[in-house]
Amino acid sequence: MNNVGIMQRKSGFAAVVVAVSFLLIGCKPSAPDMKYYRRVVTELSSSRYQGRGYAKDGVRLTSAYLQREYRRAGVDNVELQPFTFDVNTHSGQATLSIDGHALAAGYEWTLREFSPAVHGTFPLYRLDTLGYTPGQLLDDLRRPEYQGAFVVCDYFMARHFRADLARLKADTTLAWAGMMLLWEHPEQRTLTYEPYVSAASPQPSPKGKGAVSAASPQPSPKGKGAVSAASPQPSPKGKGAVSGSNPSPLLQEGTGEAPLPLKYYKAESAIVLSKPDVWVRADALPADARHVTIDVDNQFYKDYQTENVIARIDGLRHDSCYVLTAHYDHLGTFGPDVFYGGANDNASGTAALLTLARYFARHRPPFDILLVSVSGEDCGLYGSTYYAEHPLVPLDRVKYLINIDMIGDNNPTLYSEASEAGMDGWRRFDELNKQGGYFRALERGALAANSDHYPFAVRGVPCIFLENEGGDAFPYYHTPLDDVAHIRFDSALPVMQLVIDFVEK
């Protein structure tokens, strides 16, 4: 065959390859890429990112990773939105021993996030909750043997004596070292009792989404399956959550499972108080304990700079857009050795945004999509609040904002929230879920300031919040065991399919 014939055959073959390539690109896959999704969750929850916190550059390493992955996904633009906030950290020295017996940091003891540095050996004063009288605490601490003491109290009892504890914290004449609250997980409680209620402080527990001051250890459930910063107590929202009447098999007594680690928070880390609040697991403090030796460093970052990472995918129309959000920050580290991987909270949602970016970059949506990976969520919704105040696209052009937070669990019911303006969208999600059979039900909770949809919801943006909680992974969130060994991947794919259906249909 002559050269002209050969060239014609090559040209014809090339045309077929190009045509087939276009057809393949145009074909929609049956599902998002779960292999990639798992790889991202594993990467972000690894020790390399040190809990995606603020003391060891974990959040900055995460931002750089997200920028690379968004560009590799084929998005049309990646933009950074820097902002600052104050944050207290405890990533230096952190040791505690009771009468010479060392406790495991992050597992048997931890600190409230607003705690200062504390070093030394201190006597222990136990709050006697039987026959307690008003003012007894302050009178006892004036006795010589309790000068400079740590005040020890059962966490649940402290809720009932919060008025006296608030007076203690406000008194500048007393020499005391700090609070030691004994914590026993509700799922693992070995004692059943009705806490004694002092006549001096029978006040009802505050309800609703309001934050609780550092002076008051009263829990304030806020949705998201999480709890208020003031309380380590899980607040299941009735969606198959773990409860005393139906605990996870992993938590049953007699199974040989180790007790759950204590939870750690950052929501009140913008301040440093004069006294530390130490949480100690109840079974780690002997009844006859006399002294605590504690050495903890803190580092307070004033105007810590971080950033939202924002990727844009151009749709077929540009007059309005969808916004998908997920926070990529987490709790960081406690002491030199403990880090909080945050596989469920919220590597699971962050990985969903990257996976959806790859999908929509190949299958152009009907409207533009902004994928907003926000920072500063665990410290107080800083990143989402900043974006809501400085949006790249005017908020009145946002068709819907979909917030994905903690979808690494296996509850067959999906928890959700919606703003008032987002109720039509929520009903559409509910309909799509029934059509697709993704979850047994889509449960809607009350709108709360529990995740990054809230700053938009209060500004009138149609918002939907999606989270899966109450399954086998739920007991581990905000603990060092929120890792790839304890996350569940059951809910991630159906959540992403729901989002795709919602955007495309």
Backbone torsions as a table, in degrees:
resi	resn	phi	psi	omega
1	MET	NA	141.4	-178.6
2	ASN	-77.0	171.7	-177.3
3	ASN	-62.9	-33.8	179.6
4	VAL	-63.6	-42.8	179.8
5	GLY	-64.4	-41.6	178.7
6	ILE	-61.5	-44.0	-179.8
7	MET	-63.8	-38.1	178.9
8	GLN	-64.4	-41.7	179.4
9	ARG	-65.0	-41.6	178.6
10	LYS	-63.6	-41.5	179.9
11	SER	-63.6	-42.9	179.3
12	GLY	-63.3	-40.8	178.6
13	PHE	-64.4	-41.6	179.2
14	ALA	-62.0	-39.6	179.4
15	ALA	-63.3	-40.1	178.3
16	VAL	-63.7	-43.2	179.6
17	VAL	-60.3	-44.3	179.6
18	VAL	-62.8	-43.6	-179.0
19	ALA	-62.8	-45.4	179.0
20	VAL	-62.4	-39.6	179.2
21	SER	-60.6	-44.2	178.8
22	PHE	-63.1	-37.7	178.7
23	LEU	-65.3	-42.0	179.5
24	LEU	-65.0	-40.8	178.6
25	ILE	-63.7	-35.7	-178.1
26	GLY	-77.4	-15.9	-179.0
27	CYS	-78.1	132.3	179.1
28	LYS	-83.7	131.9	175.4
29	PRO	-68.1	159.0	-178.8
30	SER	-70.7	-21.3	-178.1
31	ALA	-159.8	159.3	172.1
32	PRO	-60.4	164.6	-174.2
33	ASP	-79.1	96.7	-177.0
34	MET	-73.8	-26.5	176.2
35	LYS	-63.5	-43.6	176.7
36	TYR	-65.0	-43.2	-179.8
37	TYR	-55.9	-49.5	-179.8
38	ARG	-61.6	-38.0	-179.9
39	ARG	-63.5	-39.4	179.6
40	VAL	-67.8	-45.5	179.5
41	VAL	-59.0	-44.3	-179.8
42	THR	-63.0	-42.0	-179.9
43	GLU	-64.5	-51.0	-173.3
44	LEU	-69.7	-24.7	179.5
45	SER	-94.2	7.9	179.8
46	SER	-81.3	167.3	-178.4
47	SER	-64.8	-19.6	179.9
48	ARG	-56.1	-34.9	-174.8
49	TYR	-99.2	2.5	171.4
50	GLN	46.3	46.7	176.4
51	GLY	73.2	13.4	177.3
52	ARG	50.4	42.7	-179.1
53	GLY	-104.8	-158.3	-165.7
54	TYR	-113.8	-17.3	-174.4
55	ALA	-85.4	-26.5	-175.6
56	LYS	-123.9	31.2	175.8
57	ASP	63.2	17.4	-180.0
58	GLY	-61.7	-41.5	-178.2
59	VAL	-69.1	-31.8	178.4
60	ARG	-72.7	-39.2	175.3
61	LEU	-63.0	-37.1	179.3
62	THR	-65.9	-43.0	177.8
63	SER	-58.3	-44.5	179.6
64	ALA	-62.8	-40.6	177.9
65	TYR	-62.0	-45.3	-178.8
66	LEU	-62.6	-41.8	179.1
67	GLN	-59.4	-44.3	178.9
68	ARG	-63.2	-45.3	-175.6
69	GLU	-68.9	-37.2	176.9
70	TYR	-62.8	-42.4	179.9
71	ARG	-66.1	-40.4	177.2
72	ARG	-64.8	-28.2	179.4
73	ALA	-69.8	-20.1	178.7
74	GLY	95.0	23.5	178.0
75	VAL	-68.8	165.5	-175.2
76	ASP	-85.5	-21.2	179.0
77	ASN	-163.5	146.3	173.3
78	VAL	-126.7	128.3	-176.3
79	GLU	-133.0	143.6	177.5
80	LEU	-103.4	144.2	178.5
81	GLN	-126.8	93.1	-177.1
82	PRO	-74.7	149.8	174.1
83	PHE	-157.9	170.7	-177.3
84	THR	-131.9	156.7	170.9
85	PHE	-158.4	164.5	178.8
86	ASP	-91.1	141.8	-178.4
87	VAL	-150.8	134.8	175.6
88	ASN	-96.7	140.3	-177.7
89	THR	-133.6	159.5	178.3
90	HIS	-133.7	66.4	-176.9
91	SER	-108.4	5.1	176.2
92	GLY	-91.7	-139.7	179.3
93	GLN	-63.5	137.7	178.8
94	ALA	-155.0	92.9	177.3
95	THR	-131.4	149.3	178.0
96	LEU	-149.1	134.7	176.2
97	SER	-136.5	148.0	178.2
98	ILE	-111.0	114.3	-177.6
99	ASP	49.3	40.9	176.4
100	GLY	89.8	-7.5	-179.9
101	HIS	-95.8	117.6	-176.0
102	ALA	-75.5	137.3	175.2
103	LEU	-102.3	153.6	-177.2
104	ALA	-81.2	120.3	179.9
105	ALA	-63.5	137.4	178.5
106	GLY	82.1	-17.7	-178.7
107	TYR	-113.5	-51.0	179.9
108	GLU	-100.9	-15.8	176.5
109	TRP	-155.4	155.7	176.1
110	THR	-158.5	-177.7	-177.8
111	LEU	-123.7	152.3	164.1
112	ARG	-69.3	149.4	-170.6
113	GLU	-67.7	-19.0	-178.8
114	PHE	-91.2	6.9	-173.8
115	SER	-73.2	142.3	175.1
116	PRO	-82.5	178.9	170.7
117	ALA	-66.6	148.5	177.6
118	VAL	-149.9	134.2	-177.3
119	HIS	-141.0	130.9	174.8
120	GLY	141.1	-178.3	176.2
121	THR	-113.3	132.3	-171.6
122	PHE	-135.0	145.3	173.1
123	PRO	-70.1	161.0	178.9
124	LEU	-109.5	132.1	174.4
125	TYR	-115.1	117.6	179.6
126	ARG	-90.5	128.1	176.7
127	LEU	-72.7	115.0	-179.7
128	ASP	-79.8	107.9	-175.8
129	THR	-87.0	-5.2	178.0
130	LEU	-94.3	119.3	-179.4
131	GLY	71.9	23.8	-178.4
132	TYR	-64.5	137.9	177.8
133	THR	-120.4	151.3	-179.1
134	PRO	-57.4	135.2	177.3
135	GLY	86.1	-9.3	-176.8
136	GLN	-61.3	-40.1	-178.6
137	LEU	-59.1	-49.2	-177.7
138	LEU	-67.0	-37.4	178.3
139	ASP	-64.5	-44.8	-178.4
140	ASP	-62.8	-38.6	-176.9
141	LEU	-71.1	-10.2	175.0
142	ARG	-85.2	-9.7	178.6
143	ARG	-72.4	144.5	-174.6
144	PRO	-56.4	-38.5	-176.0
145	GLU	-69.2	-14.4	-179.3
146	TYR	-111.4	12.7	176.4
147	GLN	-63.7	127.3	179.5
148	GLY	73.1	23.8	-175.3
149	ALA	-84.7	156.6	165.0
150	PHE	-86.6	131.0	178.6
151	VAL	-86.8	119.2	-176.3
152	VAL	-102.9	129.3	-179.9
153	CYS	-151.6	140.2	172.0
154	ASP	-58.3	135.2	-175.1
155	TYR	-56.5	-45.7	-176.7
156	PHE	-70.5	-32.2	174.1
157	MET	-66.4	-38.2	-178.2
158	ALA	-59.0	-29.3	177.7
159	ARG	-60.6	-35.2	-176.2
160	HIS	-84.0	-17.9	178.5
161	PHE	-109.2	24.9	-173.5
162	ARG	-62.9	-28.6	180.0
163	ALA	-66.0	-43.8	178.0
164	ASP	-68.8	-37.5	178.3
165	LEU	-65.3	-36.2	177.0
166	ALA	-65.1	-40.3	177.5
167	ARG	-65.0	-38.5	177.6
168	LEU	-60.0	-46.9	-176.8
169	LYS	-68.4	-22.9	179.6
170	ALA	-88.5	-13.0	-176.9
171	ASP	-82.3	119.5	-178.1
172	THR	-94.8	1.1	-177.3
173	THR	-94.2	-15.2	-176.0
174	LEU	-91.0	144.2	175.2
175	ALA	-101.4	99.3	176.8
176	TRP	-138.9	155.6	-168.6
177	ALA	-92.0	-34.4	-176.5
178	GLY	162.9	-177.9	179.3
179	MET	-101.3	141.6	171.0
180	MET	-124.1	107.8	-178.6
181	LEU	-99.8	126.0	-179.5
182	LEU	-86.7	125.5	-174.5
183	TRP	-115.9	132.6	174.7
184	GLU	-130.4	120.7	-175.9
185	HIS	-60.3	135.7	177.8
186	PRO	-55.5	-34.8	-179.1
187	GLU	-70.6	-17.6	-174.3
188	GLN	-124.0	15.5	-176.6
189	ARG	-60.9	131.5	177.7
190	THR	-97.2	-12.8	178.8
191	LEU	-112.7	142.1	173.3
192	THR	-119.1	114.4	-179.2
193	TYR	-153.0	158.1	170.5
194	GLU	-94.6	117.2	-177.2
195	PRO	-56.8	138.2	177.1
196	TYR	-63.6	133.5	-180.0
197	VAL	-108.4	115.0	177.9
198	SER	-68.2	141.1	176.5
199	ALA	-64.8	-18.5	-178.6
200	ALA	-77.9	-20.9	-175.7
201	SER	-145.9	63.2	179.5
202	PRO	-88.2	20.5	-172.4
203	GLN	-61.6	143.8	178.5
204	PRO	-68.3	153.3	178.8
205	SER	-71.5	132.8	177.4
206	PRO	-66.4	145.6	-178.9
207	LYS	-116.3	172.5	173.5
208	GLY	96.6	-167.6	-170.6
209	LYS	-97.0	2.4	-176.6
210	GLY	-63.9	144.4	177.5
211	ALA	-70.9	156.7	-178.9
212	VAL	-108.9	137.7	-178.4
213	SER	-68.9	159.7	-179.8
214	ALA	-64.5	-23.3	-179.1
215	ALA	-75.3	-13.8	-175.1
216	SER	-122.8	120.9	-179.7
217	PRO	-85.8	18.1	-178.4
218	GLN	-69.7	123.5	178.6
219	PRO	-68.1	151.5	-179.5
220	SER	-141.0	85.8	-175.7
221	PRO	-52.5	136.8	-172.9
222	LYS	-132.6	21.4	179.7
223	GLY	80.4	-167.4	179.5
224	LYS	60.2	5.7	-175.8
225	GLY	73.7	-4.8	179.8
226	ALA	-91.1	-171.8	-179.3
227	VAL	-133.8	170.7	177.0
228	SER	-66.4	158.4	179.2
229	ALA	-61.7	-25.9	-177.0
230	ALA	-79.8	-7.1	-173.2
231	SER	-136.3	132.0	174.6
232	PRO	-86.2	5.6	-173.3
233	GLN	-82.3	123.6	175.9
234	PRO	-59.4	144.1	-179.9
235	SER	-122.8	75.7	-179.5
236	PRO	-57.3	143.2	-174.0
237	LYS	-101.3	16.0	175.1
238	GLY	87.5	21.1	-178.3
239	LYS	-115.5	58.3	-178.8
240	GLY	75.1	18.0	-175.9
241	ALA	-69.0	158.1	178.0
242	VAL	-66.5	134.0	178.2
243	SER	-142.0	170.4	-179.8
244	GLY	-63.6	-28.0	-177.1
245	SER	-86.1	-17.8	-177.8
246	ASN	-146.0	64.6	-174.6
247	PRO	-73.3	159.0	174.0
248	SER	-61.7	143.2	177.5
249	PRO	-56.2	-27.3	-180.0
250	LEU	-65.8	-19.3	-173.9
251	LEU	-105.5	3.2	-178.1
252	GLN	-68.4	139.6	176.2
253	GLU	-64.6	145.3	177.6
254	GLY	87.9	0.9	179.5
255	THR	-86.2	-10.6	-178.0
256	GLY	85.0	2.6	179.1
257	GLU	-71.9	141.8	177.0
258	ALA	-68.1	149.3	176.8
259	PRO	-59.1	152.5	-178.4
260	LEU	-67.6	144.9	174.6
261	PRO	-67.2	161.0	174.5
262	LEU	-72.4	154.3	178.8
263	LYS	-89.4	156.9	-176.0
264	TYR	-132.0	145.6	-174.7
265	TYR	-134.8	163.0	178.3
266	LYS	-130.6	-0.6	-168.1
267	ALA	-65.3	-24.5	177.7
268	GLU	-113.6	38.2	-177.4
269	SER	-91.0	3.7	179.1
270	ALA	-81.4	-3.4	179.4
271	ILE	-131.0	161.3	171.6
272	VAL	-128.2	118.9	179.8
273	LEU	-85.7	172.3	-175.8
274	SER	-78.3	-22.8	-178.2
275	LYS	-124.9	145.3	177.7
276	PRO	-82.2	152.3	166.3
277	ASP	-109.7	115.5	180.0
278	VAL	-105.4	131.7	172.0
279	TRP	-102.4	130.1	178.2
280	VAL	-126.7	135.0	177.5
281	ARG	-64.1	134.2	-171.3
282	ALA	-57.1	-37.4	-177.3
283	ASP	-77.5	-2.8	-179.9
284	ALA	-96.8	-4.2	-179.5
285	LEU	-114.0	109.1	178.9
286	PRO	-62.2	151.8	-177.9
287	ALA	-63.5	-27.5	-177.6
288	ASP	-101.4	15.8	-179.0
289	ALA	-60.3	141.8	-175.1
290	ARG	-119.1	-33.7	-174.5
291	HIS	-137.1	151.9	172.1
292	VAL	-123.0	135.0	172.6
293	THR	-112.7	121.8	-174.9
294	ILE	-134.5	134.9	176.9
295	ASP	-133.6	104.7	-176.6
296	VAL	-132.9	130.5	172.9
297	ASP	-98.5	151.0	169.9
298	ASN	-130.9	152.8	172.2
299	GLN	-132.5	122.0	-178.8
300	PHE	-101.4	123.5	179.7
301	TYR	-99.9	115.2	175.7
302	LYS	-88.5	127.5	179.9
303	ASP	56.2	50.4	174.9
304	TYR	-63.5	129.7	-177.8
305	GLN	-98.5	127.9	173.6
306	THR	-138.3	-167.8	-174.4
307	GLU	-158.1	150.9	165.4
308	ASN	-84.0	139.9	176.7
309	VAL	-107.0	118.2	-170.5
310	ILE	-120.7	119.9	177.8
311	ALA	-108.8	142.7	179.4
312	ARG	-119.1	135.1	172.7
313	ILE	-119.1	120.5	-179.5
314	ASP	-73.1	129.4	175.6
315	GLY	-96.7	-170.4	-179.9
316	LEU	-75.1	-23.2	176.0
317	ARG	-128.2	151.0	-174.1
318	HIS	-122.7	8.5	-177.6
319	ASP	-79.3	-16.4	174.1
320	SER	-153.4	175.2	-173.9
321	CYS	-151.4	162.1	166.8
322	TYR	-97.8	146.5	174.6
323	VAL	-121.3	123.9	175.4
324	LEU	-109.6	127.5	-177.8
325	THR	-123.8	152.5	171.2
326	ALA	-161.4	141.1	178.8
327	HIS	-90.1	139.5	-177.7
328	TYR	-105.1	-11.3	177.6
329	ASP	-77.0	163.8	173.5
330	HIS	-149.5	-155.0	-167.8
331	LEU	-85.6	-16.1	179.1
332	GLY	79.6	-127.6	-171.9
333	THR	-127.6	158.3	171.1
334	PHE	-130.9	113.4	-173.6
335	GLY	73.8	-176.3	-176.3
336	PRO	-77.4	-16.3	-169.6
337	ASP	-118.5	-20.3	-174.6
338	VAL	-98.2	126.3	172.6
339	PHE	-127.4	153.8	-177.5
340	TYR	-105.9	103.4	-172.1
341	GLY	-66.3	-30.9	177.1
342	GLY	58.5	44.4	178.8
343	ALA	-61.9	-45.5	177.3
344	ASN	-79.4	-44.1	-175.6
345	ASP	-113.6	92.8	0.6
346	ASN	-137.6	43.7	171.7
347	ALA	-59.2	-29.0	-179.3
348	SER	-64.3	-42.9	178.1
349	GLY	-75.0	-37.5	178.0
350	THR	-62.5	-43.9	177.4
351	ALA	-63.4	-33.2	177.7
352	ALA	-63.6	-41.3	178.9
353	LEU	-63.4	-43.0	178.8
354	LEU	-65.4	-40.5	179.7
355	THR	-66.2	-41.4	177.0
356	LEU	-68.1	-31.9	176.0
357	ALA	-62.1	-43.3	177.7
358	ARG	-62.6	-39.7	-179.0
359	TYR	-66.8	-52.4	-174.1
360	PHE	-73.6	-22.0	174.6
361	ALA	-67.1	-27.5	178.4
362	ARG	-91.9	-28.2	-175.6
363	HIS	-125.2	89.9	-169.7
364	ARG	-58.9	130.0	-178.7
365	PRO	-76.1	166.3	-179.9
366	PRO	-68.3	-26.6	177.3
367	PHE	-129.8	162.7	176.4
368	ASP	-57.5	151.3	175.5
369	ILE	-126.3	131.2	169.1
370	LEU	-107.3	125.6	176.2
371	LEU	-104.4	108.6	-172.4
372	VAL	-108.2	102.5	174.3
373	SER	-88.2	111.5	-171.7
374	VAL	-101.7	151.4	175.3
375	SER	-107.8	169.2	173.8
376	GLY	74.5	14.1	-178.2
377	GLU	-69.3	-46.7	-175.9
378	ASP	-68.4	-15.3	177.4
379	CYS	-95.5	-1.9	178.0
380	GLY	135.4	34.0	176.8
381	LEU	58.6	35.3	-175.4
382	TYR	-66.5	-45.7	-176.4
383	GLY	-66.8	-44.2	-179.8
384	SER	-69.2	-35.8	176.5
385	THR	-64.4	-41.8	179.7
386	TYR	-63.8	-43.5	179.3
387	TYR	-64.0	-41.7	-179.8
388	ALA	-61.5	-30.0	177.7
389	GLU	-83.8	-21.0	-178.6
390	HIS	-135.0	62.5	-174.4
391	PRO	-70.7	144.8	175.5
392	LEU	-73.2	-31.1	174.6
393	VAL	-121.0	133.5	-179.3
394	PRO	-49.7	137.6	-174.8
395	LEU	-61.1	-26.7	179.7
396	ASP	-75.5	-3.4	175.3
397	ARG	-102.5	5.4	177.9
398	VAL	-86.0	115.3	178.3
399	LYS	-65.6	-53.2	175.9
400	TYR	-151.1	142.9	169.2
401	LEU	-106.3	127.0	-179.2
402	ILE	-116.1	117.0	-178.5
403	ASN	-103.9	127.0	-176.7
404	ILE	-116.3	114.8	-174.9
405	ASP	-143.3	119.4	178.3
406	MET	63.1	74.6	175.9
407	ILE	-114.5	20.4	-179.5
408	GLY	-96.5	58.1	-178.6
409	ASP	-143.0	-177.9	-174.1
410	ASN	-128.2	28.2	174.9
411	ASN	-72.5	128.0	179.4
412	PRO	-69.5	-10.3	174.9
413	THR	-104.6	134.8	-178.8
414	LEU	-99.3	126.6	176.6
415	TYR	-82.1	147.9	-179.0
416	SER	-153.1	161.1	169.7
417	GLU	-137.9	158.4	178.3
418	ALA	-145.6	142.7	172.1
419	SER	-73.5	166.2	178.3
420	GLU	-58.0	-40.8	179.6
421	ALA	-72.7	-13.8	-177.0
422	GLY	-99.7	8.2	-174.8
423	MET	-67.2	-35.1	175.6
424	ASP	-61.3	-42.1	177.4
425	GLY	-65.1	-39.5	178.6
426	TRP	-61.8	-43.0	178.4
427	ARG	-62.5	-34.3	176.7
428	ARG	-67.6	-41.0	175.1
429	PHE	-59.3	-44.3	-179.4
430	ASP	-60.9	-42.7	178.9
431	GLU	-64.9	-44.1	179.3
432	LEU	-64.3	-36.7	177.9
433	ASN	-63.9	-41.7	178.9
434	LYS	-66.6	-39.5	179.2
435	GLN	-65.7	-41.8	-177.2
436	GLY	-86.0	-15.0	-178.7
437	GLY	63.7	35.6	-175.4
438	TYR	-75.3	-44.8	179.9
439	PHE	-130.6	155.8	178.6
440	ARG	-58.2	-37.0	178.6
441	ALA	-161.2	158.9	173.9
442	LEU	-111.0	104.2	-176.4
443	GLU	-91.7	135.4	-179.6
444	ARG	-110.2	122.9	175.1
445	GLY	-97.5	173.6	179.1
446	ALA	-70.2	141.6	177.3
447	LEU	-60.0	131.3	-177.0
448	ALA	-145.2	161.5	-179.7
449	ALA	-84.1	57.7	-171.8
450	ASN	-109.6	-9.4	-179.6
451	SER	-164.0	-174.5	-163.8
452	ASP	-76.1	-3.1	173.7
453	HIS	-76.7	-23.5	-170.0
454	TYR	-63.5	-45.4	179.0
455	PRO	-59.4	-26.0	176.7
456	PHE	-82.3	-39.6	-178.1
457	ALA	-59.6	-41.9	-177.8
458	VAL	-72.4	-10.2	176.3
459	ARG	-101.7	12.9	173.5
460	GLY	85.3	10.9	179.3
461	VAL	-80.3	136.3	173.8
462	PRO	-64.4	117.1	-173.8
463	CYS	-127.2	143.4	172.3
464	ILE	-129.0	133.4	178.2
465	PHE	-116.0	128.0	-178.6
466	LEU	-120.6	130.2	178.8
467	GLU	-152.6	146.4	174.1
468	ASN	-116.7	120.2	-178.3
469	GLU	-142.3	170.6	175.6
470	GLY	88.5	3.2	177.0
471	GLY	-94.8	-155.1	-175.2
472	ASP	-69.2	-22.1	-179.6
473	ALA	-85.7	-16.6	-171.2
474	PHE	-58.1	-42.1	-176.7
475	PRO	-63.2	-15.0	-171.6
476	TYR	-98.9	-7.1	-176.8
477	TYR	-65.5	145.6	-175.8
478	HIS	63.0	25.5	172.2
479	THR	-128.3	166.3	177.6
480	PRO	-63.9	-12.4	-178.5
481	LEU	-93.6	9.0	171.4
482	ASP	-80.5	78.4	-174.0
483	ASP	-133.1	-177.5	-176.6
484	VAL	-68.7	-17.5	177.6
485	ALA	-76.4	-21.9	-175.7
486	HIS	-115.0	-11.0	175.7
487	ILE	-70.4	156.2	174.5
488	ARG	-122.2	134.6	-175.3
489	PHE	-95.4	6.0	-174.1
490	ASP	-58.7	-40.8	-170.0
491	SER	-90.5	-14.0	-172.3
492	ALA	-64.0	-49.6	-177.3
493	LEU	-63.1	-50.0	178.9
494	PRO	-62.6	-32.2	176.1
495	VAL	-63.4	-46.8	-179.5
496	MET	-65.1	-37.2	177.3
497	GLN	-65.6	-37.6	176.0
498	LEU	-61.2	-44.4	179.6
499	VAL	-62.7	-43.4	179.3
500	ILE	-61.7	-46.8	178.7
501	ASP	-58.6	-43.1	-177.3
502	PHE	-64.2	-43.2	-178.0
503	VAL	-71.7	-41.5	-173.6
504	GLU	-82.5	-26.4	-174.6
505	LYS	-101.5	NA	NA
